[in-house]
Amino acid sequence: MMSQIYAELKKRCSEELSFSPKLDKYKLTRFLAEKAIREKKIFAICGPYPVIRASLRKKGWVEKKLPLKNDLQDNTYDADDEGDRKNGKRNVLHEEVSCFEKSDDIHDIMSRLVRNEEPSFFWTIKKDAVNYRDLHFDQMLNHYARTGSFTTKIGLCLNLRNLPWYVQANPNTFFPRCYGICMDVEKQDFIEDYRNTAASNILKWVVSFNVCNKKTQKTKEKASKEDVGQKKGSECSDEDVKQLPGKLIDMACNACEIYLGRMEHKDIDTAVNSSATLNEEEWNELVEQYYSLIHEGAVICNAHNYITQCQHILTKIMSANPQRDIDGSHNIWIIKPGAKSRGREIVCKDRLEDILKLVETTDQCPVKDSKWVVQKYIETPLLIYETKFDIRQWFLVTDWNPLTVWFYKESYLRFSTQCFSLDNLDSSIHLCNNSIQKHYKNAADRNLLLPCHNMWTSTKFQEYLQKRGHGSMWQNVVYPSMKRAIFYTMKMAQDKVEARKNSFELYGADFILGQDFKPWLIEINTSPTMFPSTPVTTELCGQVQEDSLKVVLSRKFDKNCDTGKFELLWRQPLLELPPFNTTDLAVEGTGIRRCRQKVAPVTNYNVLETLAGVQQESVPYHSANHEKQIQSIIAANEKQNLKDPKSIVYAISKPLKRQPEKSIQVSDVPTQCIGHTDFASFIVQPTQSIAETNPAPHMNRAKGKIDPNFWRVSQTALPFQVMNSFNRKLPRSSKTSGKQKNNQKIPCLVCGNTFQFEKTCKHCSSFCATVLQGSSYLPMNASSTPEKKMTGHKITLHSHVFRTYF
């Protein structure tokens, strides 16, 4: 039947288009549509966002209708309107029928004209409404990917513990402690936390009961003076009251002291299975007696004897535990599904076995549904007319790199329909979600000053605080603390969210105030409800949507535009990272200047002994002939106008024994050992050539001795040169042409590769050792042996690593 209605409406539209009075309207429609295409002002909406649609149309945007998906029809309406989801499909069809009935509307006509265009702006109720991966860079979307680290209960529970790695803040100061109870390690930590909380609550009972006991004791002293002194405490006066032994306080004090030691890290050197800790049987006994004490009205005999000890331990716990003000004495915990919203399946429990049993029954469920989270319930919340409430606070993230967060100045309060009580753990008392409270009627004994629709604006709440004498609490405590909690959470999640440019997202954070007006973060919701369920949400939800468009669209072209009630909470400074390009890499440095001050010659230094580091005898020259020889060498060098005043010719006292292919590292020789003289190369001159077949006559292989007169210092040798290791050149031959030099390739003795003459090796950046033979330089191959004939007169060593054949 619906298809027939659509057909009739389409036929009516086609008949109206043929009339001439509407030709001008269609021309205007086409003109506006073409203008929107040129300016890339095509948007698409999936979900009940009439305010977004109207605001964009006012700005000249044209909507492209998206095909509805079956999985999105159930989510068409807001999160708090779950009861109307059954009628969602019928309402969507009714909306489309109304659009067809108004088919001559200019916006509907423009939507048909841009049906083949790509939208530049998407606003959807969930990210999966569009193909997120196929979006272009310039297409805007109101969602980010991978936000589960803070938008799910299990994600916020596990990731917020890492906050100290990002900022210097303790998450326990604004987020109630929480555990992923489906994990074995988390489950054990929760059991330990529950037991320690029960032990500290026993100490609280002793201190608080003593105060009440003093008041009742005075009244009883007046009534019957005869019984005074026979009974040390009123806790044992009634026979009907269950009496617990004083041993319970001893176990509780022992457990609290161990707990304090762990908080102060005094258990580092203590064994895990220490005898000081309570065993499993003692813990079970303590918990059972704790139930009797708190829930059944039992008393502890002789509790007044432990008051001083309990007060001392509690003082330490209060100073070390930042959540001391919210624990209360009932040990209530709230159990939530890790990835569900709208308060579904959330319950409150105060017994350990009930909590564990609830989780164990869901072990056969899918993994996503079985991720239960257990969080410490705030037992001492701030109440308004004896009724619990929470605060919904919006904030907007426009970029994750650099992190940019906008905080909304206005928020609203959500009240419970029932009066607050810890004796009844029903959801209507402790959960303030509108999706839960809308199923209950307001209690008859509730204060009439509370709104019937159970919502206040933050402005109304400030007026209430002003009347109660706490007018400065909102601006000085509540508002800045909420901003700080949001900032810390976003810093924690920054590295985990997929930071897509031209995306943004509006979030809704829920806070509960303690009796000291300190806000505690409960959870953060993605796609917060915008349904106008009450007069408060009708005003604020529409306003926050319009202001969101001002921030993400208007400010994109005008940085000084009006952003409504959004204020910039944090914009991370942009760090300019240097571009990395391998072609731009270079080694920079400063050349070593030559010292112009002459250095006294060293006459008794053995160069080969220092270089080779082998065993040899150093024979100093103390004879007069030797001194005369050195003086003649210095005079000869001065006559040759040596350019380097640091150049010194060393006399070699005695040759080394033959060390085949001994590698020597020049950098290993300290310059301090050479009289502050830079060692770069040295020249030695053999008096005879080395025979190819027979050993030299001066060498006696049998005896292993070498003629000491075989080596002598060349009086015409070149001075030592201070050479740059990055630009070290080989000696040149005057008879070799420049063309030969450049084309001649020499094998590298270090790595075996070849390199061009007068250049370093491309593989190991070293120079090879060469032999000047006639008018050319020949390489000294690693395979060379002393038996090969080398007719050269000079052996020049110019490398970082070279070989010796002496």
SULMOVEN-V13991 format. One record per helix or strand of 2 or more residues. SS is the DSSP state (H for helix, E for strand). FROM is the first residue (numbers start at 1). LEN is the number of residues. Records with the same first field share a line. If there is no record, write none. Layout:
# SULMOVEN-V13991
SS->FROM-LEN / FROM-LEN
This chain:
# SULMOVEN-V13991
H->2-15 / 20-19 / 50-9 / 70-4 / 82-20 / 106-8 / 127-3 / 132-3 / 148-4 / 153-13 / 171-3 / 184-40 / 234-3 / 247-17 / 280-16 / 303-18 / 324-4 / 352-9 / 427-4 / 434-4 / 458-10 / 473-21 / 535-23 / 582-3 / 607-6 / 624-16 / 666-3 / 671-4 / 738-6
E->42-5 / 62-2 / 121-4 / 140-2 / 178-3 / 243-2 / 299-2 / 333-5 / 347-3 / 372-5 / 389-12 / 403-6 / 412-4 / 455-3 / 505-10 / 519-8 / 566-6 / 662-4 / 683-4 / 699-2 / 705-2 / 711-2 / 745-3 / 754-3 / 770-4 / 776-4 / 794-3 / 801-4
